[in-house]
Amino acid sequence: MIDIPMITTTQGVTELANRLQDEQIVACDLEADSLHRYQEKVCLIQFSIPNFSALVDPLAGPDLSPLASVMTNPAIRKVFHGADYDVRSLHRDFGLEIKNLFDTMIASQFLGKKDLGLAATLKKRFDVTLNKQSQKADWSRRPLSPEMLNYAAMDTRFLIDLHMQLEEELQKKGRLSWVIEECFFLEQVRVAARKNAPLFLRFKGASRLPPRTLAVLEELLHFRDEQARRMDRPPFKVVGNETLAELATKRPLTINTLVDIKGLSENITQRHGSGLLRAIAKGLAIPDTKLPQYPLSPRPERDLRKDSRLKRLKRWREIKASEMTLDPGILANNILLEALANLPDGAPVNEIIPRNWQRELFADEITRELA
């Protein structure tokens, strides 16, 4: 077990921030409770520098604003592994922004690595085995077990060494600037605001359901969401998606017929059975003229010119990615290829290609492919 300080006070956060200000590289990670609470939140923030690690407990109520001077300092590189969720969460919960981010997972992608998980990466490079038993633990509970604290500390302990190795390998391949640019864009991602739209739009498979089933499903989703909020649990832990889909399709009307629904345990039926039946009845009572329709995008007319261009671009991408030992989607994703294929004849491709490294690497080749 690793003995690391747990910081729970504003004074402790300030002292940590002052200590980190003198560093050139700081490894960072966080743990959240998305698998256990209705409204997910950051429950632990980990920091490591050479010969020192610390854990910050935001649930203890300290003011985390002193950390902003570290996270936004462009002279200090912040190293994460798979930073997308972390960047969004730190900004959502604490208003913390990050400058000079380095994501070791993105770096591994640009080196053509296949196993991108931190555990697999550390095992291969440092022969370190991460105990993943705490990966899905409820990080909002206190006190945290010694095993959970050790797991959290290990997540950042080797990130600086990993960063140094990856940076050297990227420099040798001439790809370091590519990763730096990708990480710059990653610094700016944010949690999307929830739109006032039907819940079924976020339900897998809803686009294939008829209007009446959609109406029942929407009522069931609202009921589940209300219960999840009241219980402070993720919606899927109240009633699973497969069970909701079956309820919307079979539409049982009595408690006795609920037993035929897969995934409805006796406990769930006792707790939520009446509410589920009311939701089903509410969906069935909606007049035919007011039934919801899933908003399907109109199928575009076949464009043979675009199809031919897109086929050439995908073939070019496969060859180019193979030559560079890169995943084709890293080189150029399908959204970019679609946009390029739609360009008018002779239009400059540089206006469509979003990254400097992409423009420098293959803008001329794309222009020839589209000619």
N, C-alpha and C positions, 0 to 999 in steps of 0.2 A: 504493500500500500504506500501511496505517496502522501506525505504530510504537507498540505498546502493551506494557506490562510483563507478563511471565508470572511469576506468583507460585507458588513451589514449596516454600517453607519456612513453618514455623509463625510465625516472626517476621514474615515478609512478610504472612501472613494477619492477624496481630494489627495490624500497621500499617495495612493496608487497612481493617479493621473500625473502627479509631480514626478514620480519615479519613471513612468513610461515616457515622459517628455524628453528624457535624455537618450532614448534609444533610436536607432535607425530602422529597426524592424521589430514589429510586435505581432505575435500570433494570436488569433481571436477565434472564438466559437461561441455558440449559445445553445441552450436547451430550452424547449418550450413544452407546453402541455396540450398540443393540438389533438392528441388521441384521447384526451380525458376530460376536456372542458368544452362548453358551448362556445365561449369566446376565448380563442387561444391567446396566450400571452407568453412573453419571455420570462422564464423562471430562474435562469442562471446564465451568467456571462463569464467566459473563461478567457484569461490572458496569460501568455507565456513570453518571456524573454530569456536569453541565455542564463541558466542557473537560477531561474526564479519563475514561479507561476502563482497565480491568484485567482480566486473565484469571487465574483460579485453576486450577492443575493438581492435582486431588485424587489423581491416580495417583502423584504424586511423594511422597505420604505425609504432607503437613502436617496438623496438627491444625486442623480447621475449626470447632471449637467457638466461637472468638472471633466468628464470623459470626452466631451465635445472637442476640447482643445487638442486631445490626442487623435481622435478619429478624423478630424478635419485638417490636421497638420500635414501638408503635402511633403514635408521632409521626413515623415515617418511612414514607412510602408506597413500596411496592415495585411497580414496573410490569413486568408480563410481557405477552407476546402468546401467547394459547393456553396458559394456565398449568396446566391439569389434569395433564398428564404431569409437568411440572416439580415441582409441589407434591408429588405422590406420590413421585417419585424422590428429591427432597431429603430427605424424611422417611425413606424406606426405607433410603437409603445412609448418611445422616449424622445422622438424628434431628432435622433442622432443621425447625422450624415457621415459618409466615409469618403475620404480623399486618399489617393495613392493606394488603391486596393490591388492586391495580387491574389488571384484565385488559383490554387494549385490544381484544382480539377480541370479548369480551362487550360492551364499550362500543359497538363497531361494529354488533353485532347489534341492540342496543337503539336504534340510530339508523336501522335498516332497511337497512343496507348489505348488498350481495349478495356482493361479492368480499372474503372475510374473511382471506385469506392475508396474511402480513406483506409479502411482496414486492409483491403487487398494491396493498396499502394505501399503502406508501411510494412506489411509483411514481406513484400518482394524487395524493397529497398533497404530495410533496416532489420529484417527478421524479427519484427515486433508483432506480437499478437494482441489485438484489441479484444477485450471481453465485451461482446455485444449484448449481453443479457440486460443491460440497463438502457438500451437504445430506445425501447418503447415504454419506459417506466413513466410514472406520473411525477413529473418534475415539480409540480406545484405543492406536493406534500412536504411537510417538515416534521421532524428532521430528515434530511437526506441520509441514506445509509452510507457506510464507508465504501461499499462497492460502487454506488452511484457517484460519490465524490471522486473516487479513483478513476472511474470511466471518464468523467468530465475532464479531469486533469490530463489524462492520456491523449485526449482529442487534440490538444494544442501543443503537447510537449515536444513533438518531433516536426511540427510544421515549419519552423524556421530552417532546420536542416534540409527538409524536403524542398523548400523554396530555393535554397542555395543550389541544390543539385539540378532542379528543373531550370533555373535561370541560366546556369552554365550550359546545359544541353540546348536550350533555346537559342542562346547566343551563337553556338557552333552551327546551328541550322539556319541562322539568320531570321528567326521567327519571334524573337523576344518582343520587338515592337508591335507585332500582331497581337500578342497576348496583352500587352499594356493597353492597347487601344480597346480591345474587347472588355477589359476590366474597367476602363473609363466609362464605357456605356453601362456596364453592370452597376456602377456606383449610383446610377440615376434611377434604377427601377423602384417602383413604389407599389404598395397594396392598392389594387383597383377599388374604386368606390362601388358599393353595391347599387345596382340600378333597381328601380321600382318596376320589376318585370316578373312575369309568372315564374314560380319556382320550378315548374317542369322543364324550363329551358336549360336548367343545369342538371337534369336527370337523364342519365344514359339510357338510350333506347326510346325516349319519349317521342321522337320525330316519327316513329313507325306506328304510333297509337292512334286509334280513331277518336273523334272529338269527345264522345261521351266518356270514354275511358280517360282521356286527358282531364276532363272536368272532375272526375272522381279522384284521380291522382293528385290534382292541384289541391283539393280539399284535404286529402290525406297528408300531403306535404306540409300544409299550413298547420294542421293539428300536431304533426310530429315536431315541427319547428317550435311551436309554442311550448310543448312539453319539454323539449331539449333545453330551451331557455330557462324554464322554470326549475329544472333539475340540475342545470349547469353541466350538461353532458353533451358530447357530440351527437348530432341527430342520428347517425348510423348506430349508435349504442342504445337508442330508444327503440327503434324498429328499423331493421335492415332494408336496404333498397330492393332486394329481390322479393322480400315479403310485401313491401308496399306495392310493387308492380303486380304481384299476384292478387292482392286485395282489390286493386283498381280494375283488374280484369274479371275476377270471379264475383266480386261485389256481394259478399255474404251480408245477410240482413239480420241475423240473430246471433246471440252469443254461442249457441250450440253449433252453428255452422262455421264459426271461426276456427274450430279445432282442425278443420280440413286444410287450413292455410299453412304452408310450410314456413317454419321460422317463428311461428307464434307459440311461445311456450305458455305453460299455465300461468306463470308469474306475469308475463306480458299481457295475457288476456285478462287477468284479474285487475291489473293496474290500468290498462289502456283500452280494454275491449269496448266499453261503452262509448268512449270518445271516437274510436275508429269507426264504429257503426254509425255514429252521428255524422262523421265526415263523409262516409259513403252515401248516406241518405241525402246529405246536402248536395253532393255532386249529382245525384240522380234527379234531384228536384229542379235543376237548372233547365229552363225551357230550351227546346231545340234551337231556337233562333239566337240564343245567347251562348251557345257552346263555344269553347275556345278552339282555335285552329293553330296548329304548329306552323310558325312562319318559315316556310321553305323558300329558299332563294330560287328565283326562276332559272331554269336550265338555259345557259347561253347557247345561241346558235353555233353550230359547228363552224369553226374558222380553220380552214385547211392550211392557210399560211401560218397561223400561229402554231398549229399542231406540228407542222414540219419544223419550224424554228425551235419549238420546245424539245422535240425529239433530238435535234442536233445538239442543243445545249446540254441535255442530260447525258448524251453520249460523250460530249467533250468533258463534262464534269467527272464522269466515271474514269476516263483515261487520265485526266489531270490529277484526280485524287489518288488514283493507284500509283502514279509516278511519285507523288509526294508522301505516300503512306499516310493519308489522312482520310477520315470519314467524309464521304461526299457532302453530307449536310453541314459539316463544319466549313468546308471550302465555299459553298454557296447553297443556301437553302432553297426549297421549292418556290417559296414566295418570291424570292429574287429572280429565279429563272422565269417564272410566269410573267413578272413585270417586264423583264428584258424581251421576252418573246412578243409582248404586246406593243413594243416600241414601233413608231412609224419608221419607214425606210430612211436610213441616213441620220436618224436622231442620235445625239451623243449618249453613249452608255454611261458616262461618268455621272450624269445627273440621277441615274437610277441606282448605281452601285453605292451602298451606304458607307463602307469602310475605306479608309485610305489604303490599308494594306491590300485590300481586294482590287482596288483600282490600279495600284502599282503592279500587282502581280499578274492580273489577267484581263484588264480592260481592252488591250489591243487584240488579244485572242478572241474575246467575246465579239468585238466589232467584226472580225473576220468571219466568225461563225454565223453572224447575222446577215452578212453581205449576200 
